[in-house]
């Protein structure tokens, strides 16, 4: 979703190229807002992905220990 928000200015430019009379300033402001949200989402998802990866690796290590020798 963050990636889609980040390319919203390109979609606005394509819209303006094909239909110049449909340009509104609200579209421009919405595009800028969505770009900012997209960048923030991409940054946030980077850290969330790192945290989930750590938890997943710990879970896999737990399963390996459980299969190899039990939990005694």
N, C-alpha and C positions, 0 to 999 in steps of 0.2 A: 504494500500500500504506500509505503514511503517513496518507493521508486516512481510509482504512478503520480503521486503528488508533485514530485520533483520535476517531472516533464510537462507539467500543466502549462508553462509559458510557451512551449513548442506547440502544443495543441491550440493555444490561443492564436499564435501566429498563423497556423494553418487555417484556422477559422477566418481570420481577417483576410488572408490571401484569397480565399474562395468567395467570401461574402463581406465585402468592405462595409456595406451599410449596416451590418449587424454589430458593429463595434460599440461597446458601452464601457464606460469607465469602471462600472461595477465588475465587469468581466476581468479587467486588468487588475483591480484590487483583489478580487477573489483568487486570481492566478498567483499573485505575489504572496498572498496568505497561504495558499496551498503549498507553494514552494517552500516557504519557511517551515510549515508543519512537516513536510516531507523530509527535509534535512534533519529536523529534530527527531523524527521517527527513525530515520536511518542510523543516527548516532545512538539513540536509545536501544535499538534492536541489536546493535553491535555488542553492547555490554550485556544485554539479556542473553544473547547467544553464547557469549563467553561463560556466563554463570551456568546456563543450562548444560553446556558441554562439560564443565567441571562436575556437576551433579551426575551426569550420565556416566562419566568415566569412573566416578566413585561407585556407582551402582554396578557397573560391569566388574570392577575389582571385587566388590562384595560377592557377586555371583561366582566369580572364579574361585575365591577362597572357600565358598560354601561347597562347591562341587569337588574341589581338591581334598579338603580335609574336614569338612564339617565345621561346626561353630563351637567346638569345645575349647 
